[in-house]
Amino acid sequence: MYRSMEFGDTARVIKPTDPVEYRLGTVTDVDYPNPQTTYARRYTLQFPNGDERTYPAAIIRRATRTDDHAALEAAFTSACVAMRDACRIAHDYDADLSSGTTSLLRRLVDLASLRLGLTLDPANPDWPTTRGQDGGDQ
């Protein structure tokens, strides 16, 4: 069953329109349409930079650091796949570009391991591929 967010919960704006709204906000106020309901009309979020903004409940979703971790894993995996594919292309294109791209990929893999505990293995043939690679859709 749906539960309203409460003071101290963390949330995100569903469709951010500026850099602040991409951040995880903390609920600092809840506006209910009447005292008999538990469904919120608006939430006020405080962002890490200190900004407080009020939003209609429909454009806010509950989010936690665990949700962020999962989103970061997905983003780093996608970035790693793209960089791996760029390395393969750059290898035949230009030696300096190839070594720079390889260095970026190595740094991406190391950062994901160190800060997220994520094991990225772009050398594994079972790893994901980008669209259009290996005869797929272009």
PyMOL commands that set and color helices and strands:
alter all, ss='L'
color gray80, all
select helices_A, chain A and resi 19-22+57-59+65-93+95-116+133-135
alter helices_A, ss='H'
color red, helices_A
select strands_A, chain A and resi 10-13+25-31+42-46+52-56+60-62
alter strands_A, ss='S'
color yellow, strands_A
deselect
rebuild
show_as cartoon
